[in-house]
């Protein structure tokens, strides 16, 4: 069984406010780079040693990693289930 991320409680699986993923990511200690509606970060997913930021989070609460998500964006719920 994979360990759950602390912000993935049922409370956060419901619809969250726009931009909430930025706050949650920073709360987890993930460094976000850039400003505006799309910010990059080192991929937090297990098994991905990310030396250069290859993941993005958006104000619409989407997550994308150019290596791990295979050309698709993930919702906050999908990110929590990983």
Residue pairs with C-beta under 8 A, 6 or more apart in sequence:
2 46
2 82
4 80
5 28
5 80
6 28
7 24
7 27
7 28
7 80
8 79
8 80
8 81
12 24
12 76
12 80
13 76
13 77
13 80
16 24
16 61
16 76
18 59
18 60
18 61
19 59
19 61
20 61
20 76
21 57
21 58
21 61
21 62
21 63
21 76
22 32
22 39
22 57
22 59
24 76
25 32
25 41
25 57
26 32
28 44
30 41
30 42
30 44
31 41
31 42
32 39
32 40
32 41
32 57
33 39
33 40
33 41
33 53
34 40
36 59
37 58
37 59
37 60
38 56
38 57
38 58
38 59
39 56
39 57
39 58
40 53
40 54
40 55
40 56
41 53
41 55
41 56
41 57
42 50
42 51
42 52
42 53
42 54
42 55
43 50
43 53
43 54
43 55
43 65
43 67
43 68
44 55
45 55
45 65
45 68
45 82
46 82
48 65
48 67
48 68
50 65
50 67
54 65
54 66
54 67
55 63
55 64
55 65
55 66
55 68
56 62
56 63
56 64
56 65
57 63
57 64
58 64
58 73
61 75
61 76
62 73
62 74
62 75
63 69
63 73
63 74
63 75
63 76
63 78
63 79
64 72
64 73
64 74
74 82
